[in-house]
């Protein structure tokens, strides 16, 4: 995904760049409309989301977003 430009690395280079809407961002810094992330891999972009409550909130947000798409 990185080599094809579908995803951009985060500022640490250890994960992917994630938009506040939980979409993975591409090399042009545009959020993907079909590639999402939750949990630990969002921490470097969105702050500490390691706790179960934070991950559950992200999962709820993403589920609502996906429900609108499908």
N, C-alpha and C positions, 0 to 999 in steps of 0.2 A: 504494500500500500504506500509506503514511503517512497520507494523508487518510482512508482507510477504517478506520484503527486496527489493521490487520493487522500492522504493524511499528512499532516505536518507534525514535526516533533515539537514537544513543549519546550519551555525555556531551559529545562535541565537536560534534555536529550534522552531522558529515561522513559518517557511515556509519549502519548500523543497530545496534541493541542486540542482542547475541548472547549466549546462555546458554552456560555451560561445556559443555553437551551438543551445542553447535554449532547449536542451534535459534535461529531469529530470534524475538525476543520481541515480543509485541504491546503495545498501549498500557496494558494492565492488568499488564504485566510478567510475563505468562505465556508460557512457551515454546510456539511453534507446533509441532504434530506433523507438519507437512507442508511446512515451509519452513526450509531450512538454509543455512548459509554456511560457506565455508572460505577460507583464504588471507588476503590483505591486508585484506579488509573486516572481519575479526575482530580485527585488531590493537588497536584502541582499547579493546576489552572484555576480550580474552584475553592481551594482551601481544604482543611481537614474534613474528610468525609469517610473516615475509617469506621466510626461507630455505627452500630446497627440502625439506630434511629435516623442518622443522616443518609445511609444507603437506602433505607426504606422510603424516605421522603423522595429521593431521586427516582427510585423505582416507580413510585406513585405518579410523579410528574411525567416520566417517560411513558407509562401506561396510558395516561390521559392523552398525551400527544399522539401515540400510536393509534388509539381508539378513533381519533379524528381522521387519521389517514386511511384507516381500513374500515 
